[in-house]
Amino acid sequence: MKTYYIIILIVITFLFMACSSSSSHSVLTFFFDGVPDSTNQAVATQKALPDSVSSNKQTAVVKKRKPQFILHGPYQAKHCDKCHDTKNGFSIVKKEPELCYNCHTNYEETSEILHGPVSAGFCSECHDPHKSKNKSLLVTKEHDICFNCHEAAELQENENHPTVGEENCSTCHDPHGNGEEYLLRL
């Protein structure tokens, strides 16, 4: 029974002494050989140099895994204050679409017929204002955005849409607006 108490006392002492880096080193070296001293900066900062083969493989893997984002110009340049009030809670300085029209085409002025989200001023329903993996900073793939509002089944019934989903809708339709019925590109 005394042995049991001695073991518990040693474990408790070990745990309390292991809380600081200097005492933990002395405790660990008591039980194990070759424990590096964490207070020694040379040991702590020393890095193993990989051979060129493993380094090249690691670089290739990182390139494959690294998502390739398209960044909005002000976001990339870290000009947050172009769109956000950085001094007062980071709120948006103007509502959509006026904020977007500071830099982008004002489709209300250039198009006779506007696409619904554009006329409602919902730019961010389709475009991410910071970054995206999709062209034109789209929030998802183009046809997926269109199918959020337009039913694929209904479009397939139309003789002009035999291959819905195979092509991007913007191949034939202007996603913002123009002067043609159904926003067709002529």
N, C-alpha and C positions, 0 to 999 in steps of 0.2 A: 504494500500500500504506500510505503514511503517512496518507493521508486516512481510510482505514478505521480505523486505530488512534485517530485523533483523534475520529472519530464515536463509537467505543466508549467512549472516555474521557469524552466529554460525556454520553453516556447513563448511564454508571455514576455520574458526578457528580450528574446530575439525579436519579437514583433515591435516592442517599444523602441528598441535600439535601431531598428531598421527604418524608422521614420525620417531621420536626417541622413543626408548623403554621406557625410563623413563617418557617422557611427554605423551606418548600414555596410559601408565598405569594410570596416573592422570586423563586424559580425560575420559577413560573408567570407572574408579571408580566413576566419577561424575555422569554418567548415569546409571551404573549397579552395583549391589552389588555382592561381592564375586569374583571379578576379581583377579586372582593370579598375584603376582608381578614377572615379568619375570627376574628381576635382582636378585631375591632371588634364589641362586643355589639349595638350598634344595628342593624348590618347582619345579624348572625346571628339576631336574634330578630324582625326585621321580617317580617310575614306579609302576603301579598297578600290584599286583601279581595275576595271574589267578589261578582259582582252578585247581586241578589235572585233572578233567574230560575235561575241555576245553583245557588245555595244551596238553593232550594226543591227542585230536582231531586235534588240530593245527599241531602237529608234524606229524600225519598221513597224513594230507592234504599236508603238505610241502613235505613229502617223495613221494607222488603220483605225484605232479606237478614238482618236481625237475628232470630235464632231466639227465639221466645217461650217461655221456660221457666216452669214452675210450680216454685216453690221450697218445700222442706220448711221449716216454721216455724223450727226451731232453726238450720238451715243459713242461712236468709235473715238471721236476727238475729245470725249469727256466734257462736252459743252452742255452739261445738264441744264444750265440756266437758260438755254434757248427755249426749252419747253416747260421747265419746272421752276417754281419760285423756291430757290434753294435756301433762302433766308427765313421763310415762313412755312415750315412744315412740308416742303417739297411738293406742294400741290401744283396742278397744271396751270400755266399762266393764262391760257385761253381754252375754250371748249373746242372740241372737234366740230366742224372741219376747219374753222378759222385758224387754229393752231397749225394744221397741216398746210393750209394755203399760204402761210408765211413763206414757205419754200417751194411747195409743189403747185402744179397746175390747179387753178380754180375751175373745176368742171362745170360749176353753176354758170360761169361766164362764157365758157367755150362750147357747151353742148346744148342742143335743143332738147334732147331726150336724155334723162339721167337714169342710171340703174338705181333701183330702190335704196340700197344701203348708202349710196353716194348722196342721193337727194335728202335722205334722213340725217346725213352727217355722221355716219357710223364707219369711219375709215378703219378703226381698229377692230371691226368685226372680221375684216379680211386681212389686214396688215398688222404685223407686230411693230410697235414703235421703237423697239430696241434692237432685236436680233432675231434671225430665223435661219433655218436650214433650207428654206425654200426661196426661189427667186422672187424678187420684188417684195421681200420681207413678208410673204404670205404666211398666215398662221398655220396652215396645213397645205397639203398638195392642192393644186388648183381645182381639180374636179371635185375633190372632197368639200371644198368651200362652197362650190356651186350647189352641191347636193344637200347642203344644210337647209336650203330654201326651196330648191327645185327638185321635184320628185323624178328620179331616174326612170321609173316605170312609165310615167306620163310622157317623158321626153322620147322614150323608145317607141311609143305609139306614133309619134310624128315621123312621117316618111323622110324628113330631112335629117333625122338623127338615128340612122341605123346602127351606128357604132358608138353609142354613148359610153363614155368612160375610157375609150381608147385614145382619144385626142383631148387636148386641153380645150375647154370651151372658148377661151380667148382667141383661138385660131380663127373662129368665125364671128364671135361676138366681142364687142368692146365692153370690158368689165366696168367701165366708169360711165361712159355716155358718148353719144354722138347724135347725128340727125336722122338716123335710119331706124325703121321699124324693127323691133326685136334687137336693137343695138347691133345690127349686122355690120360687119366690115365689108366694104365693097372694093 
